[in-house]
Amino acid sequence: ETGVTQTPRHLVMGMTNKKSLKCEQHLGHNAMYWYKQSAKKPLELMFVYNFKEQTENNSVPSRFSPECPNSSHLFLHLHTLQPEDSALYLCASSQVVSADYGYTFGSGTRLTVV
Amino acid sequence: QQQVKQSPQSLIVQKGGISIINCAYENTAFDYFPWYQQFPGKGPALLIAIRPDVSEKKEGRFTISFNKSAKQFSLHIMDSQPGDSATYFCAASSLNYGGSQGNLIFGKGTKLSVKP
């Protein structure tokens, strides 16, 4: 187990649905991230949280809404998504918001929008 | 300028051979270059990383070669094994600048298959 747990592993949702992705880290890290992974594209940073405070929103559409109630939990609330939003959504954590501390990724949620 | 260009997209190597994956960047502010390894069904995991003050870093069978003047770096996997079959991502960030520039910028990935 990587120490970063994401649920659900797979999600199929209609364009009018509302769903949430959950991420939990057991590593005592203070920074958490959401990444989008699409085929043949670089990993795209979506959001960064540092000590529960959002420090980065990488021009993500408002149909994606993050929530970080504490340093161990991160949610991504989804509503009125588009088929092009289908992708693997990865959560990651690090000791602090610094790349050289190494990011620990979860196994991701495979999202399919129909 | 924020891109990291990675090649090849896919690579097939015989067991025992050398796997080489290349990355290039434009932003001279980048000062940290990690490689991540991702197995199917798993998230990426940090494999090895280098700072621009050295030209090479080796950890076991994995070596990063760094060419600052050419703005290129590469991953070499010696004695490649079937268990190395995975997708490899290069990345870069600007640690000294911090803020959003400290975030990792990833390449598109290279799918490596090592044949027995």
Chai-1 contact restraints between the chains, C-beta under 6 A:
chainA,res_idxA,chainB,res_idxB,connection_type,confidence,min_distance_angstrom,max_distance_angstrom,comment,restraint_id
A,P42,B,F106,contact,1.0,0.0,6.0,A-B,restraint_1
A,P42,B,G107,contact,1.0,0.0,6.0,A-B,restraint_2
A,P42,B,K108,contact,1.0,0.0,6.0,A-B,restraint_3
A,L43,B,F106,contact,1.0,0.0,6.0,A-B,restraint_4
A,L45,B,N103,contact,1.0,0.0,6.0,A-B,restraint_5
A,E56,B,S100,contact,1.0,0.0,6.0,A-B,restraint_6
A,L90,B,G43,contact,1.0,0.0,6.0,A-B,restraint_7
A,A99,B,Y32,contact,1.0,0.0,6.0,A-B,restraint_8
A,A99,B,S93,contact,1.0,0.0,6.0,A-B,restraint_9
A,A99,B,L104,contact,1.0,0.0,6.0,A-B,restraint_10
A,D100,B,Y32,contact,1.0,0.0,6.0,A-B,restraint_11
A,D100,B,L95,contact,1.0,0.0,6.0,A-B,restraint_12
A,G102,B,L46,contact,1.0,0.0,6.0,A-B,restraint_13
A,F105,B,G43,contact,1.0,0.0,6.0,A-B,restraint_14
A,F105,B,P44,contact,1.0,0.0,6.0,A-B,restraint_15
A,G106,B,G43,contact,1.0,0.0,6.0,A-B,restraint_16
A,S107,B,K42,contact,1.0,0.0,6.0,A-B,restraint_17
A,S107,B,G43,contact,1.0,0.0,6.0,A-B,restraint_18
A,G108,B,G43,contact,1.0,0.0,6.0,A-B,restraint_19
